[in-house]
Amino acid sequence: MNPLTLLIAILGLTGFALGAVLSATGMIELGAILMGLGLAFQVISLVRLKRAKKKESSNARG
């Protein structure tokens, strides 16, 4: 797995978790923003993983 993809996935999970904690403790607006950014990072990492998998399968075929 590409280290950048792994970093983006970790940022996504961390951002979402931090946003959930902030939302629960009263900073709803900032928490919602961080949760949204976390989800965006997760989508980016999943797209990168899908592209890498597709590239691997096309290289294996020849």
C-alpha positions in Angstrom: 0.0 0.0 0.0 1.2 3.5 -0.9 2.3 5.4 2.3 0.4 8.5 1.1 -2.8 6.5 0.9 -2.2 5.1 4.3 -1.6 8.6 5.7 -4.8 9.9 4.1 -6.8 7.1 5.6 -5.4 7.7 9.1 -6.1 11.4 8.7 -9.7 10.6 7.8 -10.2 8.3 10.8 -8.6 10.8 13.1 -10.5 13.7 11.8 -13.8 12.0 12.0 -13.2 10.8 15.6 -12.0 14.2 16.7 -15.1 15.8 15.1 -17.4 13.3 16.8 -15.8 14.1 20.2 -16.0 17.9 19.6 -19.7 17.6 18.5 -20.5 15.6 21.7 -18.8 18.1 23.9 -20.6 21.1 22.6 -18.6 22.5 19.7 -21.1 21.3 17.1 -20.1 23.5 14.2 -16.4 22.7 14.4 -17.1 19.0 15.0 -19.3 18.8 12.0 -16.7 20.4 9.8 -14.0 18.0 11.1 -16.3 15.0 10.6 -17.0 16.1 7.0 -13.3 16.5 6.3 -12.6 13.1 7.8 -15.2 11.5 5.5 -13.7 13.3 2.5 -10.3 12.0 3.4 -11.8 8.5 3.7 -13.4 8.8 0.2 -10.1 9.9 -1.2 -8.2 7.0 0.3 -10.8 4.5 -1.0 -10.6 5.9 -4.5 -6.8 5.7 -4.4 -7.0 2.0 -3.2 -9.5 1.2 -5.9 -7.3 2.7 -8.6 -4.2 0.9 -7.3 -6.1 -2.4 -7.3 -7.4 -1.8 -10.8 -3.8 -0.9 -12.0 -2.4 -4.1 -10.4 -5.0 -6.3 -12.0 -4.4 -4.8 -15.5 -0.6 -5.2 -15.0 -1.0 -8.9 -14.0 -2.9 -9.7 -17.2 -0.1 -8.5 -19.4 
